[in-house]
Amino acid sequence: KIRQDCHVFSTFFFTKLRGCKKESAEERYKKVRRWTKNVDIFEKKYLFVPVNELEHWTLMIVCFPGKIAALAKEQVEVESEFG
């Protein structure tokens, strides 16, 4: 059950994502979509993203990404309504 609730990204995922920060969201997604093509990350409870920055390791943990996406969508809808 725990394994089904979690997804662990490759160490290269964040490196690739960070390397395209000046591009549009669509372009960034195109560069990292292969890491998510076989998994619905918004259905997971936790995402683990290992980061190596200047020879120091950090682990980012995203909790309930589906809820974050739903809140972001709701906020965009409210802003466009009152914007």
QUICORDA-V84861 format. One record per helix or strand of 3 or more residues. SS is the DSSP state (@ for helix, = for strand). FROM is the first residue (numbers start at 0). LEN is the number of residues. If there is no record, write none. Layout:
BEGIN
ss={SS SS}
from={FROM FROM}
len={LEN LEN}
END
This chain:
BEGIN
ss={@ = @ @ @ = = @}
from={1 5 10 24 40 45 55 64}
len={4 3 8 11 3 8 8 18}
END
